[in-house]
Amino acid sequence: MQQYQQKVWELPCYLFHQGRNFRAYEFLGAHPYNRNGEKGICFRVWAPRAKKVSLVGDFNDWQPQATPMKQIQGQGIWEVCIADLPQYALYKYAVETDKGDILFKADPFAFYSETQGGTASKYYHPDEPYAWKDDSYLQWRRSRNPYASPMNIYEVHLGSWKQKKDGTAFTYRE
């Protein structure tokens, strides 16, 4: 089994360290797996200077010693595979520094996170990929020359654009 795992890690790790893994989100973060009939979730994070890394969350009472991660290929990528978690289970990585401090870090590759006030990542994996319904728009866009048309660029983060008097964010409906 070790040989199989090494092959799984080899190319994504190599490309990641070369700065050319343009799909690192498919390798790092939390992903369901099925190896030899064993099912669960693999968590991977890049923490090259960490002394130790562990997975913590509401499933193990946020205890750093409960779910230690192992460094794969000695290149700063840590991994642990655990049994199934429910969608939206809270988690973080507990990173031990060379000085012995433990820092709780959110997953930079998480698909979901807590909302304002919370900083944990949430495990989420869709059962099926999202089915886009924008064929008519894509067809319209192909028939236009974007270099011959005016363009506006807006960026609005709704959580910070407007807030209630007490400082909390409005919901989308509000």
Beta strands, then each sheet from edge to edge (+ up, - down):
strand 1: 29-35
strand 2: 38-46
strand 3: 52-57
strand 4: 70-72
strand 5: 77-82
strand 6: 90-96
strand 7: 102-105
strand 8: 112-113
strand 9: 121-122
sheet 1: 1+ 2- 5+ 4-
sheet 2: 3+ 6- 7+
sheet 3: 3+ 6- 9+ 8-
end
